[in-house]
Amino acid sequence: MTNSNQQVGNPKGYKLTDADFRQINIRNLFFNQVGWNYERMQGSGYLWIMLPQLRKMYGDNTPELQKMMVMHNQFFNTSPFFNTIVKGIDLALEEKQGVKSLEAVAGIKSGLMGPFAAIGDAIFGSLVPAIMGAIAATMAVGGNPLGVGLWVAVAIATMVFRWVQLKIAYREGVNLVTNLGHKLNALTNAATVLGVFVVGVMCATMVNVKVPYVATIGEKVVSAQANLDLILPRLVPALVVFFIYWLLGRPKMNSNKAIMIIIVLCILLSWAGLLAKG
């Protein structure tokens, strides 16, 4: 009897095991960006992570293996926090259909990498670090050692999330894309709005800058900061953030140059008595 996997293009009829998933997850966690370049970005890393399993399914030095390697080495770039979902669906298709799944796998990779990149950047690139980082930093500054533990716990939870999604995606296969497809844009938009809201709150609470100038007119003392607060509370921190945002948009400007400019300006304005710590 011929194995059903062999009939549809998996020459060796190989069935993936827990050891395979463990190997993929370890490679993905520590070497996802291996071989990163401007031409293919994560493409080479994607192939390297999957290569042991591709060899088991297609055999070494076979035309099928070469064909799939060429496809997997093409341009690919998405969020490291969601890329194993793509790999799980990929593995499910290739295990079942072998080389005949080439076009379907290529389509899924190109179709999912954009939405997953947007979701990953919004949630794990901005939202989680902004919220949990602010809480952990505030606790640490206040002398609470749990702040460090909180940040470590968030990092561990993120790695666990990356680990478990591979087998879920493999088990659900293409159905996962069908079920989530119409929800991806809504999830991305919601995460983006929440991220912007949190960043706005952080600008108001974490940027501690005020105008210390006080004018004395006869017996009347006029505080510049008090009058600015009447116009709009936390106006000075907002202006500082807007200035930095504008500065980073200048030609040939980068974060290192911007940091140095801010340090110099803070020293000069503090010396002149125009700015002080809030």
C-alpha positions as CSV (number, residue, x, y, z in Angstrom):
1,M,0.0,0.0,0.0
2,T,1.2,3.5,-0.8
3,N,1.0,6.1,2.0
4,S,-1.6,8.8,1.2
5,N,1.0,11.5,1.8
6,Q,3.2,9.9,-0.8
7,Q,0.4,10.0,-3.4
8,V,-0.1,13.7,-3.0
9,G,3.5,14.8,-3.1
10,N,5.2,14.0,0.2
11,P,7.7,11.4,-1.1
12,K,8.8,10.0,2.2
13,G,5.3,10.2,3.8
14,Y,6.9,11.8,6.8
15,K,4.7,12.8,9.8
16,L,5.9,15.7,12.0
17,T,6.6,14.9,15.6
18,D,6.9,16.9,18.9
19,A,10.7,16.9,18.4
20,D,10.3,18.6,15.1
21,F,8.1,21.3,16.6
22,R,10.5,21.8,19.4
23,Q,13.4,22.2,17.0
24,I,11.5,24.7,14.9
25,N,10.5,26.7,18.0
26,I,14.1,26.8,19.4
27,R,15.5,28.0,16.1
28,N,12.7,30.5,15.7
29,L,13.2,32.0,19.2
30,F,16.9,32.5,19.0
31,F,17.8,32.6,15.3
32,N,14.7,34.1,13.5
33,Q,16.8,36.9,12.0
34,V,19.7,34.7,10.9
35,G,20.8,35.7,7.4
36,W,18.7,38.8,7.4
37,N,19.4,41.0,4.4
38,Y,17.7,43.9,2.5
39,E,16.9,41.7,-0.5
40,R,15.0,38.8,1.3
41,M,14.9,40.1,4.9
42,Q,13.7,37.1,6.9
43,G,13.6,34.7,3.9
44,S,16.9,33.0,4.5
45,G,16.1,32.6,8.2
46,Y,12.7,31.1,7.4
47,L,14.3,28.5,5.2
48,W,17.0,27.6,7.7
49,I,14.4,27.2,10.5
50,M,12.3,24.8,8.3
51,L,15.1,23.0,6.5
52,P,15.5,19.9,8.8
53,Q,11.8,19.2,8.4
54,L,11.9,19.8,4.7
55,R,14.7,17.3,4.4
56,K,12.6,14.7,6.3
57,M,9.6,15.2,4.0
58,Y,11.4,15.4,0.6
59,G,14.7,13.7,1.2
60,D,18.2,15.1,0.7
61,N,19.3,16.5,-2.7
62,T,15.9,15.7,-4.3
63,P,14.3,17.9,-7.0
64,E,11.3,18.4,-4.7
65,L,13.6,19.7,-1.9
66,Q,15.4,22.1,-4.2
67,K,12.1,23.4,-5.6
68,M,10.7,24.1,-2.1
69,M,14.0,25.6,-0.9
70,V,14.0,28.1,-3.7
71,M,10.4,29.1,-2.8
72,H,11.1,29.4,0.9
73,N,14.2,31.5,0.3
74,Q,12.2,34.3,-1.4
75,F,11.3,37.6,0.3
76,F,9.6,37.2,3.6
77,N,9.2,39.6,6.5
78,T,6.7,39.7,9.3
79,S,6.4,40.1,13.1
80,P,8.7,37.7,15.0
81,F,5.8,37.3,17.4
82,F,3.4,35.8,14.8
83,N,5.7,34.2,12.3
84,T,5.3,30.7,13.7
85,I,1.6,30.8,12.8
86,V,2.7,31.1,9.2
87,K,5.1,28.2,9.7
88,G,2.5,26.0,11.3
89,I,0.1,26.5,8.4
90,D,3.0,25.9,6.0
91,L,3.9,22.6,7.6
92,A,0.4,21.4,7.7
93,L,0.0,22.0,3.9
94,E,3.4,20.5,3.0
95,E,3.0,17.4,5.1
96,K,-0.3,16.7,3.4
97,Q,0.3,17.8,-0.1
98,G,4.1,18.0,-0.4
99,V,5.5,19.9,-3.4
100,K,2.0,20.3,-4.8
101,S,1.3,22.8,-2.1
102,L,4.0,25.2,-3.4
103,E,1.7,27.8,-4.8
104,A,-0.7,27.6,-1.8
105,V,2.2,28.0,0.7
106,A,3.7,30.9,-1.3
107,G,0.3,32.6,-1.4
108,I,-0.3,32.2,2.4
109,K,3.2,33.5,3.2
110,S,2.8,36.6,1.1
111,G,-0.8,37.1,2.2
112,L,-0.3,36.8,5.9
113,M,3.1,38.5,6.5
114,G,1.7,42.0,6.0
115,P,-1.3,41.7,8.4
116,F,0.7,39.8,11.0
117,A,3.5,42.4,10.8
118,A,1.0,45.2,11.5
119,I,-0.6,43.3,14.4
120,G,2.8,42.3,15.9
121,D,4.2,45.8,15.7
122,A,1.1,47.4,17.2
123,I,0.7,44.9,20.1
124,F,4.2,43.6,20.9
125,G,6.2,46.4,19.4
126,S,4.3,49.3,21.0
127,L,1.4,48.4,23.2
128,V,2.9,45.7,25.5
129,P,6.3,47.4,26.0
130,A,4.6,50.8,26.5
131,I,2.1,49.7,29.1
132,M,4.0,47.0,31.0
133,G,7.4,48.8,30.6
134,A,5.8,52.0,32.2
135,I,4.3,50.0,35.1
136,A,7.6,48.1,35.7
137,A,9.7,51.2,35.4
138,T,7.5,53.1,37.8
139,M,7.6,50.3,40.3
140,A,11.4,50.0,40.0
141,V,11.9,53.8,40.4
142,G,9.8,53.6,43.5
143,G,12.1,51.0,44.9
144,N,9.8,48.1,44.4
145,P,11.9,45.0,43.2
146,L,8.7,43.5,41.7
147,G,9.1,45.9,38.8
148,V,12.1,43.9,37.5
149,G,10.1,40.7,38.1
150,L,7.1,42.0,36.2
151,W,9.2,42.9,33.1
152,V,10.9,39.4,33.2
153,A,7.5,37.8,33.5
154,V,6.2,39.7,30.4
155,A,9.3,38.6,28.4
156,I,8.7,34.9,29.5
157,A,4.9,35.1,28.7
158,T,5.8,36.5,25.2
159,M,8.2,33.6,24.5
160,V,5.6,31.1,25.7
161,F,3.0,32.7,23.3
162,R,5.5,32.4,20.4
163,W,6.1,28.7,21.4
164,V,2.6,27.4,21.6
165,Q,1.2,29.1,18.5
166,L,3.2,26.7,16.2
167,K,1.3,23.5,17.0
168,I,-2.1,25.4,17.1
169,A,-1.5,26.7,13.6
170,Y,-0.3,23.3,12.4
171,R,-3.4,21.6,13.9
172,E,-5.9,24.1,12.6
173,G,-4.1,24.6,9.2
174,V,-5.8,26.7,6.6
175,N,-9.0,26.9,8.7
176,L,-7.1,29.3,11.0
177,V,-6.7,31.7,8.1
178,T,-10.3,31.4,7.1
179,N,-11.6,32.0,10.7
180,L,-9.3,34.9,11.5
181,G,-9.1,36.6,8.1
182,H,-12.0,39.0,8.6
183,K,-10.9,39.9,12.1
184,L,-7.3,40.8,11.3
185,N,-8.0,44.4,10.2
186,A,-10.3,45.1,13.2
187,L,-7.7,43.7,15.6
188,T,-4.9,45.8,14.0
189,N,-7.0,49.0,14.2
190,A,-8.0,48.3,17.8
191,A,-4.4,47.6,18.9
192,T,-3.2,50.8,17.1
193,V,-5.8,53.0,18.7
194,L,-5.1,51.6,22.1
195,G,-1.3,52.0,21.5
196,V,-1.7,55.7,20.6
197,F,-3.8,56.3,23.7
198,V,-1.3,54.6,25.9
199,V,1.6,56.6,24.4
200,G,-0.4,59.8,24.9
201,V,-0.9,59.0,28.6
202,M,2.8,58.2,28.9
203,C,3.8,61.5,27.4
204,A,1.7,63.3,30.0
205,T,2.9,61.3,33.0
206,M,6.5,60.3,32.2
207,V,7.8,63.5,30.6
208,N,8.4,65.6,33.6
209,V,9.3,69.1,32.4
210,K,8.1,72.5,33.6
211,V,8.8,76.1,33.1
212,P,10.3,77.4,36.5
213,Y,10.2,81.1,35.6
214,V,8.4,83.3,38.2
215,A,7.8,87.0,37.7
216,T,7.3,89.4,40.6
217,I,5.1,92.4,39.9
218,G,4.9,94.5,43.0
219,E,3.5,92.2,45.6
220,K,2.1,89.9,42.9
221,V,4.0,86.7,42.1
222,V,3.2,85.3,38.6
223,S,4.2,81.7,37.9
224,A,4.7,80.9,34.2
225,Q,3.9,77.2,34.8
226,A,0.7,78.0,36.7
227,N,-0.5,80.1,33.8
228,L,0.4,77.5,31.2
229,D,-1.6,74.9,33.3
230,L,-4.6,77.2,33.1
231,I,-4.3,77.1,29.3
232,L,-3.7,73.3,29.1
233,P,-2.4,71.0,31.8
234,R,0.8,69.2,30.8
235,L,1.2,71.5,27.9
236,V,5.0,71.7,28.2
237,P,5.5,67.9,28.1
238,A,3.3,67.8,25.0
239,L,5.3,70.5,23.3
240,V,8.5,68.6,24.1
241,V,7.2,65.4,22.6
242,F,6.0,67.3,19.5
243,F,9.4,68.9,19.1
244,I,11.1,65.5,19.3
245,Y,8.7,64.0,16.8
246,W,9.3,66.9,14.4
247,L,13.1,66.6,15.0
248,L,13.1,62.9,14.1
249,G,11.4,63.7,10.8
250,R,14.2,66.0,9.6
251,P,16.5,64.8,6.8
252,K,19.5,62.8,7.8
253,M,18.3,62.8,11.4
254,N,18.5,59.6,13.5
255,S,17.7,58.7,17.1
256,N,21.3,59.1,18.3
257,K,21.6,62.6,16.9
258,A,18.2,63.5,18.4
259,I,19.2,62.3,21.8
260,M,22.4,64.4,21.8
261,I,20.4,67.5,20.7
262,I,17.9,67.0,23.4
263,I,20.6,66.6,26.1
264,V,22.4,69.8,24.9
265,L,19.1,71.7,24.8
266,C,18.1,70.5,28.3
267,I,21.4,71.6,29.8
268,L,21.3,75.0,28.1
269,L,17.6,75.7,28.9
270,S,18.0,74.5,32.5
271,W,21.1,76.7,32.9
272,A,19.1,79.7,31.5
273,G,16.3,78.9,34.0
274,L,13.7,78.3,31.3
275,L,13.1,74.6,31.9
276,A,13.3,72.4,35.0
277,K,12.3,68.9,36.1
278,G,8.6,68.6,36.8
